[in-house]
Amino acid sequence: MPLPFPFTLRTATLADVPAIRALIRLSAHALSAGDYTSAQVEGALQGAFGVDTQLLKDGTYFLAQGEAHTEAPVLAGCGGWSFRRTLFGGDARADRDPERLDPRLDAAKIRAFFVHPGWARRGVGAALLERCEQAALAAGFRRFELMATLPGVRLYQARGYVPGELIHWPLPNGLTIEFIPMSKQAA
Ligand SMILES: CC(C)(COP(=O)(O)OP(=O)(O)OC[C@H]1O[C@@H](n2cnc3c(N)ncnc32)[C@H](O)[C@@H]1OP(=O)(O)O)[C@@H](O)C(=O)NCCC(=O)NCCS
């Protein structure tokens, strides 16, 4: 059982973008090594995985920060939610749709969760997810949905998300990557 490293959550700002980009690259390669090839991860980093600065401007993207006195890296994880239509993807994805959702009809989107490998399985992803769901509930949403990576499925399933049918998402480098749409109804 790993020691409990303390961390806190805060809202990300545009000044955090370089650190978030580095974290996403590191997390995606290290924590999906058993699920995807490194060529798939590289392809996904060209659009499917990445920072969507719209969320930072909206104030709906959060960072988990470790306390400096612990040995673990300070930036422990990132993740957000959105009241806009885009389901996944960073700034490099040209077809993002910023249309605002209707909380009475639509599901809030859970977006871009990446945890530092030095912080894996310490509750960072679950804490970020809880923060996002609470914020979406406060905005009036009653359903949540996301496009999960294969590593992500394990976190979301443990938190009550129901998987849909696996898709093979085409990547810019000619490969495809397996994703699973997931959704959850608020209690
Ligand atoms: C998916 C990811 C965000 C999970 O983050 P995490 O901080 O390690 O997850 P948590 O410690 O909060 O896990 C909460 C629960 O989810 C489940 N879970 C998470 N990771 C798991 C794993 N690798 N194997 C089995 N169960 C897992 C467990 O039930 C866990 O509770 P437990 O540790 O008490 O058993 C992380 O693995 C990651 O960043 N992966 C690479 C990037 C990625 O694919 N992101 C998802 C985008 S959709």
PDBQT file of the ligand as one rigid body, heavy atoms in Angstrom, charges set to zero:
ROOT
HETATM    1  C1  LIG A 201      -6.493   6.839 -15.596  1.00  0.00    +0.000 C 
HETATM    2  C2  LIG A 201      -5.701   7.656 -14.575  1.00  0.00    +0.000 C 
HETATM    3  C3  LIG A 201      -6.091   9.155 -14.706  1.00  0.00    +0.000 C 
HETATM    4  C4  LIG A 201      -6.070   7.166 -13.155  1.00  0.00    +0.000 C 
HETATM    5  O1  LIG A 201      -5.467   8.035 -12.197  1.00  0.00    +0.000 OA
HETATM    6  P1  LIG A 201      -5.056   7.585 -10.716  1.00  0.00    +0.000 P 
HETATM    7  O2  LIG A 201      -4.790   8.824  -9.940  1.00  0.00    +0.000 OA
HETATM    8  O3  LIG A 201      -3.966   6.580 -10.773  1.00  0.00    +0.000 OA
HETATM    9  O4  LIG A 201      -6.385   6.870 -10.184  1.00  0.00    +0.000 OA
HETATM   10  P2  LIG A 201      -6.839   6.746  -8.650  1.00  0.00    +0.000 P 
HETATM   11  O5  LIG A 201      -5.647   6.470  -7.779  1.00  0.00    +0.000 OA
HETATM   12  O6  LIG A 201      -7.662   7.911  -8.269  1.00  0.00    +0.000 OA
HETATM   13  O7  LIG A 201      -7.751   5.447  -8.732  1.00  0.00    +0.000 OA
HETATM   14  C5  LIG A 201      -9.072   5.406  -8.214  1.00  0.00    +0.000 C 
HETATM   15  C6  LIG A 201      -9.614   4.005  -8.438  1.00  0.00    +0.000 C 
HETATM   16  O8  LIG A 201      -9.716   3.740  -9.855  1.00  0.00    +0.000 OA
HETATM   17  C7  LIG A 201      -9.347   2.373 -10.128  1.00  0.00    +0.000 C 
HETATM   18  N1  LIG A 201      -8.061   2.356 -10.859  1.00  0.00    +0.000 N 
HETATM   19  C8  LIG A 201      -7.331   3.436 -11.258  1.00  0.00    +0.000 A 
HETATM   20  N2  LIG A 201      -6.227   3.027 -11.922  1.00  0.00    +0.000 NA
HETATM   21  C9  LIG A 201      -6.274   1.676 -11.969  1.00  0.00    +0.000 A 
HETATM   22  C10 LIG A 201      -5.419   0.675 -12.522  1.00  0.00    +0.000 A 
HETATM   23  N3  LIG A 201      -4.296   0.994 -13.188  1.00  0.00    +0.000 N 
HETATM   24  N4  LIG A 201      -5.767  -0.630 -12.355  1.00  0.00    +0.000 NA
HETATM   25  C11 LIG A 201      -6.890  -0.987 -11.684  1.00  0.00    +0.000 A 
HETATM   26  N5  LIG A 201      -7.744  -0.059 -11.125  1.00  0.00    +0.000 NA
HETATM   27  C12 LIG A 201      -7.441   1.235 -11.276  1.00  0.00    +0.000 A 
HETATM   28  C13 LIG A 201      -9.171   1.720  -8.756  1.00  0.00    +0.000 C 
HETATM   29  O9  LIG A 201     -10.438   1.262  -8.332  1.00  0.00    +0.000 OA
HETATM   30  C14 LIG A 201      -8.732   2.899  -7.915  1.00  0.00    +0.000 C 
HETATM   31  O10 LIG A 201      -8.973   2.740  -6.529  1.00  0.00    +0.000 OA
HETATM   32  P3  LIG A 201      -7.875   1.930  -5.619  1.00  0.00    +0.000 P 
HETATM   33  O11 LIG A 201      -6.522   2.459  -5.984  1.00  0.00    +0.000 OA
HETATM   34  O12 LIG A 201      -8.316   2.273  -4.229  1.00  0.00    +0.000 OA
HETATM   35  O13 LIG A 201      -8.049   0.484  -5.998  1.00  0.00    +0.000 OA
HETATM   36  C15 LIG A 201      -4.180   7.461 -14.781  1.00  0.00    +0.000 C 
HETATM   37  O14 LIG A 201      -3.900   6.074 -14.870  1.00  0.00    +0.000 OA
HETATM   38  C16 LIG A 201      -3.620   8.118 -16.013  1.00  0.00    +0.000 C 
HETATM   39  O15 LIG A 201      -3.308   9.317 -16.007  1.00  0.00    +0.000 OA
HETATM   40  N6  LIG A 201      -3.467   7.340 -17.141  1.00  0.00    +0.000 N 
HETATM   41  C17 LIG A 201      -2.826   7.819 -18.359  1.00  0.00    +0.000 C 
HETATM   42  C18 LIG A 201      -3.615   8.904 -19.043  1.00  0.00    +0.000 C 
HETATM   43  C19 LIG A 201      -5.013   8.445 -19.351  1.00  0.00    +0.000 C 
HETATM   44  O16 LIG A 201      -5.253   7.443 -20.013  1.00  0.00    +0.000 OA
HETATM   45  N7  LIG A 201      -5.974   9.228 -18.842  1.00  0.00    +0.000 N 
HETATM   46  C20 LIG A 201      -7.395   8.938 -18.982  1.00  0.00    +0.000 C 
HETATM   47  C21 LIG A 201      -7.965   9.750 -20.063  1.00  0.00    +0.000 C 
HETATM   48  S1  LIG A 201      -9.662   9.255 -20.350  1.00  0.00    +0.000 SA
ENDROOT
TORSDOF 0
